[in-house]
Amino acid sequence: MSEIFEELRTALYSVWHRRWLAIAVAWGVCLLGWLVIAMIPNAYESKARIYVDVEDVLSEQLGIAGDGKEEIQRVRQTLASNVNLERVIKSTKLGENITTSGEMNAAIAALSEKVTVKSEEDNLFEITAEVGKGDLSDAENAVLARNVVQKMLDIFREEHIAGNKVGVTRAISELDEQLEERKQELEAAEERRLAFEAQYPELIGGSQTLSTKIQQARTELRDIDADMAAAQSALAAIDGQLSSTPRTIVGGPNAVGPRAALAQAQSQLAELRSRGLKDGHPDVVATMKQVDILTRQVAAAGPESATGTPNPAYSSLLAIKADRQAGVEALQARRAALQSQVASLMASQAAEPEVAAEANRISRDYDVLRQNYEKLLQDREAIRTRGNVEDETSQFKFDLIDPPVVPQSPAAPNRPLLLFGVLLVGLAAGAGAAYAVSQLRSTFATPQRLERGFDLPVIGSISLTLSDAARALERKRFKQFAGACAGLVAVFGILLVIEVVSVGTVA
């Protein structure tokens, strides 16, 4: 740490020993720097804020509304394009004395760095322009900055109002060209597809469709087996009911013969017993005797004497059986047809795999081209309808929140800060020059440096002794040096005051 302090003390002594060189260099650097700063023209900044209403009620109701924010973003990005900046330059004083394309390109490059368009919020935009030409006065630069922003606002409006129509027309034209190309490709693909399907009708739709057909047929076959099992079960139930149902009904209102009489007697006997009469009751006994007599008569007459009316339940069951039998036969026929179809499809799938692959490719290409064509067609119609609606009824609205005004004070450069910076640079340059000169001289500021330089012990050092006349001269030179330093600071202060006072209203 002591060595560091020693080096610092040595450096300060070297600078102080050559202080006149340091102050002279400082004066030269400061005067030159302040002169350069004085030659920098003032740059004036003008800005404007606009609000853009992107509501498009009619298009939203028609279902063709576009994203208004995308439109504004497009205008914002293209607003600072070279074409628009060239229009700004030609319509303002920036274009004066520009005769060649190289000069125009240089002016466009310079202006592009000074013009900004930024979005503060979704619908609020700020346009800023900074102008500072050396051949123009402050008042002219301020007015020019305002004119540049105003021209940018005009272009902003024109870009949307006129640019919408141009953009829609250009988009429709490009879509028409793409549609024509897709149409030709789709027709060629359709011809290949029709020719292939005529040669291999079972592979219509490709092998994937063939696999789907096999899967569908198998699923339907399983459904038919389940339906047929249910139908056969229902048919068996009908057969059981038919076996237990008589073909005719004995008795009835028109029945005759012993069997009919026996049926009536048995019915009377059952009625008496249902009323709670016992077998010993006279009516029951008489009816039982009648039943015995009729039973012997029926037995003696034999089966030929059986007469009666046809049983309607039996006839109804026969009709139901016939209907269910027909259903079972139809299911059996459908099942056989499906089994044959599955076998045929599986044979087609396994017979020619190359043909199946070709069927897949043709079907896939055709589907892709058809979908692309339909999408392009829908996009074209949507853009055309949207363009018509926007052109006639639904233009976006522009509200100028803060109009551009002539700036009253320069935005750049920051002269007070630059003046102070030049002062610091001048002082540093003077001190550096003095220290550099001291390093070039073969002298030693302290005994320690002498000892280190020769690697020999130093016995002692003799201090400088000044006479009274020398001390008076030294004090006089010190005052002169202090005056020189104070003069440098005073010049800085005067320049700073001039700069502060001069920054006022632009005439």
C-alpha positions in Angstrom: 0.0 0.0 0.0 2.9 2.4 0.8 4.3 1.8 -2.7 0.9 2.8 -4.2 0.9 6.0 -2.2 4.5 6.6 -3.2 3.6 6.2 -6.9 0.6 8.5 -6.5 2.7 11.1 -4.8 5.3 10.9 -7.4 2.8 11.3 -10.2 1.2 14.3 -8.5 4.7 15.9 -8.0 5.5 15.3 -11.7 2.3 16.9 -12.8 2.7 19.8 -10.4 6.3 20.3 -11.5 5.1 20.8 -15.1 1.9 22.5 -14.2 2.2 25.1 -16.9 2.4 22.5 -19.6 -0.7 20.8 -18.0 -2.7 24.1 -17.9 -1.7 25.0 -21.5 -2.8 21.6 -22.8 -6.0 21.9 -20.8 -6.7 25.3 -22.3 -6.0 24.0 -25.8 -8.2 20.9 -25.5 -11.1 22.8 -23.9 -11.1 25.6 -26.4 -11.0 23.1 -29.3 -13.7 21.0 -27.7 -16.0 23.9 -26.9 -15.5 25.2 -30.5 -16.6 21.8 -31.8 -19.7 21.8 -29.5 -20.6 25.3 -30.7 -20.6 24.1 -34.2 -23.0 21.3 -33.5 -26.5 22.4 -34.7 -29.4 22.2 -32.4 -31.8 19.3 -33.1 -35.5 19.9 -32.5 -38.0 17.1 -31.8 -41.7 17.2 -32.6 -44.2 14.4 -31.8 -47.8 13.6 -32.3 -50.1 11.0 -30.8 -53.1 9.4 -32.6 -55.8 7.0 -31.5 -57.0 4.5 -34.0 -60.5 3.0 -33.6 -60.4 -0.7 -34.8 -64.0 -1.5 -34.2 -65.7 -2.9 -37.3 -69.2 -3.6 -36.3 -70.7 -4.4 -39.7 -67.9 -6.8 -40.7 -68.3 -8.6 -37.3 -72.0 -9.0 -37.9 -71.4 -10.4 -41.3 -68.9 -12.8 -39.9 -66.0 -11.5 -42.1 -64.3 -9.2 -39.7 -60.6 -9.0 -40.0 -58.1 -8.3 -37.2 -57.9 -4.5 -37.2 -54.8 -4.6 -35.0 -53.0 -6.5 -37.7 -53.9 -3.8 -40.1 -52.6 -1.1 -37.8 -49.4 -3.1 -37.2 -48.9 -3.4 -40.9 -49.2 0.3 -41.4 -47.0 1.0 -38.4 -44.2 -1.2 -39.8 -44.4 0.2 -43.3 -44.8 3.8 -42.2 -41.1 4.2 -41.7 -40.2 2.4 -44.9 -37.8 3.9 -47.5 -40.6 4.7 -49.9 -42.5 6.7 -47.3 -39.4 8.5 -46.0 -38.6 9.5 -49.6 -42.0 11.0 -49.9 -41.4 12.9 -46.6 -38.1 14.2 -47.9 -39.4 15.3 -51.2 -42.3 17.2 -49.7 -40.3 19.1 -47.1 -37.1 21.2 -46.9 -35.1 18.0 -46.4 -35.3 17.4 -50.1 -33.8 20.7 -51.2 -30.5 20.5 -53.0 -30.9 16.7 -53.5 -30.3 15.8 -57.1 -28.8 12.4 -57.2 -30.0 9.0 -56.0 -26.9 8.7 -53.7 -27.8 11.9 -51.9 -31.4 10.7 -51.6 -30.3 7.4 -50.1 -28.1 9.2 -47.6 -30.9 11.5 -46.7 -33.3 8.5 -46.2 -30.7 6.7 -44.0 -30.2 9.8 -41.9 -34.0 10.4 -41.5 -34.7 6.7 -40.7 -32.5 7.1 -37.6 -34.5 10.2 -36.5 -38.0 9.1 -37.1 -39.7 6.6 -34.7 -43.2 5.1 -34.7 -44.1 3.3 -31.5 -47.2 2.0 -29.9 -47.9 3.2 -26.4 -51.1 1.1 -26.0 -53.1 -1.2 -28.3 -54.8 1.7 -30.1 -52.5 4.6 -29.2 -49.5 5.5 -31.4 -46.8 8.1 -31.1 -44.9 9.5 -34.1 -41.6 11.3 -33.3 -39.2 13.2 -35.6 -35.9 14.9 -34.7 -34.4 17.4 -37.2 -31.2 19.3 -36.8 -29.6 20.5 -40.1 -26.5 22.7 -39.9 -27.5 24.8 -42.9 -30.8 25.8 -41.3 -31.5 28.1 -38.4 -33.0 27.0 -35.1 -36.5 28.3 -36.1 -36.3 26.5 -39.5 -35.2 23.2 -37.9 -38.1 23.4 -35.4 -40.7 24.1 -38.1 -39.1 21.3 -40.3 -39.5 18.8 -37.4 -43.2 19.7 -37.1 -43.7 19.4 -40.9 -42.0 15.9 -41.0 -44.4 14.6 -38.3 -47.4 16.1 -40.1 -46.4 14.5 -43.3 -46.0 11.1 -41.5 -49.6 11.6 -40.2 -50.8 12.2 -43.7 -49.1 9.1 -44.9 -50.5 7.1 -42.0 -54.0 8.0 -43.1 -53.3 7.3 -46.8 -51.6 4.0 -46.0 -54.8 2.7 -44.4 -57.5 4.3 -46.6 -55.8 3.7 -50.0 -53.6 0.8 -48.8 -56.6 -1.3 -47.8 -58.0 -1.3 -51.3 -54.6 -2.0 -52.9 -53.9 -4.7 -50.4 -57.3 -6.4 -51.0 -56.9 -6.2 -54.8 -53.4 -7.6 -54.7 -54.4 -10.4 -52.3 -57.3 -11.4 -54.6 -55.1 -11.3 -57.6 -52.5 -13.6 -55.9 -55.3 -15.9 -54.8 -56.7 -16.1 -58.3 -53.3 -17.2 -59.6 -52.9 -19.8 -56.9 -56.5 -21.0 -57.5 -55.8 -21.5 -61.2 -52.7 -23.5 -60.5 -54.5 -25.6 -57.9 -57.4 -26.1 -60.3 -55.1 -27.6 -63.0 -53.4 -29.8 -60.5 -56.7 -31.0 -59.0 -58.1 -31.8 -62.5 -55.0 -33.9 -63.3 -55.2 -35.7 -60.0 -58.9 -36.4 -60.5 -58.2 -37.8 -64.0 -55.6 -40.2 -62.5 -58.0 -41.1 -59.7 -60.9 -41.9 -62.1 -58.7 -44.0 -64.4 -57.3 -46.0 -61.4 -60.8 -46.5 -60.0 -62.1 -47.7 -63.3 -59.3 -50.4 -63.3 -59.5 -51.3 -59.6 -63.0 -50.4 -58.4 -62.6 -52.4 -55.2 -59.7 -50.0 -54.2 -61.7 -46.8 -54.5 -60.4 -44.5 -51.8 -57.1 -46.4 -51.3 -56.0 -49.3 -49.1 -56.9 -47.4 -46.0 -60.4 -47.1 -47.2 -60.3 -50.8 -48.0 -59.2 -51.6 -44.5 -62.0 -49.3 -43.2 -64.5 -51.2 -45.4 -63.3 -54.5 -44.0 -63.6 -53.3 -40.5 -67.1 -51.9 -41.1 -68.2 -55.2 -42.7 -66.9 -57.2 -39.8 -68.6 -54.9 -37.4 -71.9 -55.2 -39.3 -71.4 -59.0 -39.4 -71.1 -59.1 -35.6 -74.3 -57.0 -35.3 -76.1 -59.3 -37.7 -75.0 -62.4 -35.7 -76.4 -60.8 -32.6 -79.7 -59.8 -34.4 -80.0 -63.3 -35.9 -79.5 -65.0 -32.5 -82.3 -62.7 -31.0 -84.6 -63.5 -34.0 -84.0 -67.3 -33.7 -84.8 -67.1 -30.0 -88.0 -65.2 -30.7 -88.9 -67.8 -33.4 -88.4 -70.6 -31.0 -90.6 -68.9 -28.5 -93.4 -68.6 -31.1 -93.0 -72.3 -31.9 -93.5 -73.1 -28.2 -96.6 -70.9 -28.0 -98.0 -72.6 -31.2 -97.5 -76.1 -29.8 -99.5 -75.2 -26.7 -102.3 -73.3 -28.5 -105.3 -75.3 -30.0 -106.2 -74.8 -33.6 -110.0 -74.5 -32.8 -112.1 -73.4 -29.9 -114.6 -75.9 -28.6 -117.9 -74.3 -27.7 -118.6 -70.8 -28.5 -121.9 -69.2 -29.4 -122.6 -71.3 -32.5 -121.0 -74.6 -31.3 -123.2 -77.9 -31.5 -122.7 -81.6 -30.6 -121.8 -83.4 -27.4 -118.4 -81.7 -27.1 -120.1 -78.3 -27.0 -122.6 -79.5 -24.4 -119.8 -81.1 -22.4 -118.0 -77.8 -22.4 -121.1 -75.9 -21.3 -121.7 -78.4 -18.5 -118.2 -78.1 -17.3 -118.4 -74.4 -17.4 -121.6 -74.5 -15.3 -120.0 -76.8 -12.8 -117.0 -74.5 -12.4 -119.3 -71.6 -11.9 -121.2 -73.4 -9.1 -118.0 -74.3 -7.3 -116.8 -70.8 -7.7 -119.8 -69.6 -5.7 -118.7 -71.8 -2.8 -121.2 -74.8 -3.3 -120.0 -78.1 -2.1 -120.2 -81.4 -4.0 -123.2 -82.4 -1.9 -125.3 -79.5 -3.1 -128.2 -80.6 -5.3 -127.3 -78.3 -8.1 -123.7 -79.5 -8.0 -124.7 -83.1 -7.9 -127.1 -82.7 -10.9 -124.5 -80.8 -12.9 -121.9 -83.5 -12.1 -124.2 -86.2 -13.4 -124.8 -84.2 -16.6 -121.0 -83.9 -17.1 -120.6 -87.7 -16.6 -123.3 -88.5 -19.2 -121.9 -86.0 -21.7 -118.4 -87.4 -21.2 -119.5 -90.9 -22.0 -121.3 -89.6 -25.1 -118.2 -87.7 -26.3 -116.1 -90.9 -25.7 -118.6 -93.0 -27.6 -118.8 -90.5 -30.5 -115.0 -90.5 -31.0 -112.8 -87.7 -32.5 -115.0 -87.4 -35.6 -117.6 -85.7 -33.7 -115.3 -82.9 -32.6 -116.5 -79.6 -33.9 -115.7 -76.0 -33.1 -114.6 -72.5 -34.3 -111.0 -71.7 -35.5 -108.8 -70.3 -32.8 -107.8 -66.6 -33.7 -104.9 -66.7 -31.3 -103.4 -69.6 -33.2 -103.9 -67.7 -36.5 -102.2 -64.6 -35.0 -99.3 -66.8 -33.8 -98.9 -68.3 -37.3 -98.6 -64.8 -38.8 -96.0 -63.7 -36.3 -94.1 -66.9 -36.9 -94.1 -66.3 -40.7 -92.9 -62.7 -40.2 -90.1 -63.8 -37.8 -89.1 -66.7 -40.1 -88.8 -64.2 -42.9 -86.6 -61.9 -40.7 -84.3 -64.8 -39.8 -83.9 -65.7 -43.5 -83.2 -62.1 -44.5 -80.5 -61.9 -41.7 -79.0 -65.2 -42.9 -78.9 -63.9 -46.5 -77.3 -60.6 -45.4 -74.8 -62.5 -43.3 -73.8 -64.6 -46.2 -73.4 -61.5 -48.4 -71.2 -59.8 -45.8 -69.0 -62.9 -45.4 -68.5 -63.0 -49.2 -67.7 -59.2 -49.2 -65.2 -59.5 -46.4 -63.5 -62.4 -48.1 -63.4 -60.4 -51.4 -62.0 -57.3 -49.7 -59.3 -59.2 -47.9 -58.3 -61.0 -51.1 -58.0 -57.6 -52.8 -55.9 -56.2 -50.0 -53.4 -59.1 -50.0 -53.3 -59.7 -53.7 -51.4 -56.6 -55.0 -49.7 -54.5 -52.3 -48.1 -52.3 -54.9 -51.5 -51.5 -56.3 -52.8 -50.8 -52.8 -49.9 -48.4 -52.2 -50.6 -46.6 -55.5 -54.3 -46.3 -54.5 -53.2 -44.7 -51.2 -51.0 -42.2 -52.9 -53.6 -41.2 -55.5 -56.3 -40.8 -52.9 -54.1 -38.9 -50.6 -52.9 -36.5 -53.3 -56.4 -35.9 -54.5 -57.7 -35.2 -51.0 -54.9 -32.7 -50.2 -55.3 -30.8 -53.5 -59.1 -30.7 -53.0 -58.8 -29.3 -49.5 -56.2 -26.7 -50.5 -58.4 -25.6 -53.4 -61.5 -25.3 -51.3 -59.6 -23.3 -48.6 -58.1 -20.9 -51.1 -61.6 -20.4 -52.6 -63.1 -19.6 -49.2 -60.2 -17.2 -48.4 -60.7 -15.4 -51.7 -64.4 -14.9 -51.2 -63.9 -13.8 -47.6 -61.3 -11.2 -48.6 -63.4 -9.9 -51.5 -66.5 -9.5 -49.3 -64.5 -7.9 -46.5 -62.8 -5.5 -48.9 -66.2 -4.4 -50.3 -67.7 -3.9 -46.8 -64.6 -1.9 -45.6 -64.5 0.2 -48.7 -68.1 1.2 -48.5 -69.1 1.3 -44.8 -66.5 0.5 -42.2 -63.4 2.5 -42.5 -61.4 2.8 -39.3 -61.4 6.1 -37.5 -58.3 8.2 -36.7 -58.4 10.6 -33.7 -55.5 13.0 -33.4 -54.9 13.2 -29.6 -51.8 15.5 -29.6 -51.2 17.3 -32.9 -47.6 18.1 -33.9 -46.4 21.5 -32.8 -43.3 23.6 -33.4 -40.9 22.7 -30.5 -39.6 25.7 -28.5 -36.4 24.2 -27.1 -33.9 21.9 -28.7 -33.9 18.2 -27.8 -30.3 17.7 -28.6 -27.4 18.1 -28.0 -27.2 18.4 -24.2 -24.7 21.3 -24.3 -24.2 21.9 -20.6 -23.3 18.3 -20.1 -21.0 18.3 -23.2 -19.3 21.5 -22.0 -18.6 20.0 -18.6 -17.4 16.8 -20.2 -14.9 18.8 -22.4 -13.7 20.6 -19.2 -13.0 17.3 -17.5 -11.3 15.9 -20.7 -9.1 19.0 -21.0 -8.0 18.8 -17.4 -7.3 15.1 -17.7 -5.4 15.7 -21.0 -3.2 18.4 -19.4 -2.4 16.2 -16.4 -1.7 13.3 -18.7 0.6 15.3 -20.9 2.6 16.6 -17.9 3.0 13.1 -16.5 4.0 11.7 -19.9 6.7 14.4 -20.3 8.0 13.6 -16.8 8.3 9.9 -17.8 10.4 10.9 -20.8 12.9 12.8 -18.7 15.6 10.9 -16.9 15.0 12.4 -13.5 13.9 11.0 -10.2 11.3 12.7 -8.1 12.1 10.9 -4.8 15.2 9.3 -3.3 13.4 6.0 -3.2 12.9 6.0 -7.0 16.6 6.8 -7.4 17.5 3.9 -5.1 15.3 1.5 -7.1 16.6 2.8 -10.4 20.3 2.2 -9.7 19.9 -0.5 -7.1 22.3 1.4 -4.8 21.8 2.8 -1.4 21.0 6.5 -1.1 22.7 8.1 1.9 20.5 11.3 1.8 18.9 14.0 -0.2 19.4 17.8 -0.2 16.2 19.9 -0.1 15.7 23.0 -2.3 16.3 26.2 -0.4 14.8 29.3 -1.9 15.8 32.9 -1.2 13.2 35.6 -0.5 13.3 36.8 -4.0 12.8 33.3 -5.3 9.9 32.8 -2.9 8.3 36.0 -4.1 8.7 34.9 -7.7 7.3 31.5 -6.9 4.2 33.1 -5.2 3.8 35.3 -8.3 3.9 32.3 -10.6 1.5 30.4 -8.4 -1.0 33.3 -8.6 -0.6 33.3 -12.3 -1.2 29.6 -12.5 -4.3 29.9 -10.2 -5.5 32.7 -12.5 -5.0 30.5 -15.5 -7.1 27.7 -13.9 -9.7 30.2 -12.7 -9.8 31.7 -16.2 -10.5 28.2 -17.6 -13.3 27.6 -15.1 -14.6 31.1 -15.8 -14.8 30.5 -19.5 -16.7 27.3 -18.8 -19.1 29.2 -16.5 -19.6 31.9 -19.1 -20.4 29.4 -21.8 -22.7 27.6 -19.5 -24.6 30.8 -18.7 -24.8 31.7 -22.4 -26.2 28.3 -23.2 -28.8 28.4 -20.5 -29.9 31.9 -21.4 -29.9 31.3 -25.1 -32.3 28.3 -24.8 -35.6 30.1 -25.1 -38.5 30.4 -27.4 -37.8 29.8 -31.1 -38.3 32.9 -33.1 
